[in-house]
């Protein structure tokens, strides 16, 4: 299994935490990496996909501890993923350096709501992006938290914006938003990967998200979930077909 930036941030926060974070299902013994119950650990099936872009996750205060988080699934798929804890007053210097690195073409992924937001929206992708690597920036947290990060982070204010308007309702049943069209972070990422021509990675992320959701829900006895792990089998078949290409 590949240890990535989300795992490292989780471990860093865990070591410095003065009290346990008690999310729903906190009594369940979970894998510290995939965060599903140990009986349904997915780590042996972690994707091995190559992409031609990078991702940055800016994570709200407690999101890294939530077992239902799906940002980590993006890091499972996109190998060049950077993960930073959001701070309004003390943003990471390393994060700012990456955002200002001329090797990258940073794009914030967030719905455009105000007129000034809409002026920043990319209507078409630059064909060559001056040979820079696309850096997709996702704000990982609840809808309210993500909006706060977006509004209170001046270093994001002048960056291009990709606004996703989903045409289907979210399949994310572990956590509900007030607005059913607010997708899970991994769902949004799969749509954006498609837009950037990373079709294989997008499909891998969609199937990996379904496999995670299936295994996550299996530890909730009140829900009737197919014990045959159909979604996981579908993901494994996809991964095997990738290897044969």
Secondary structure, 3 states (H helix, E strand, C coil): CCCCHHHHHHHHHHHHCCCCCCCCCCCCCECCCCCCEHHHCCHHHCCCCCCCCEEEEEECCCHHHCCCCCHHHHHHHCCCEEEEECCCCCCCHHHHHHHCCCCEEEEEECCCCCHHHHCCECCCCCCCHHHCEEEEEEEECCHHHHHHHHHCCHHHCCCEEECCCCCCCCCCCCCCCCCCCCCCHHHHHHHHHHHCCCHHHHHHHHHHHHHHHHHHHCCCCCCCCCCCCHHHHHHHHHHHHHHHC
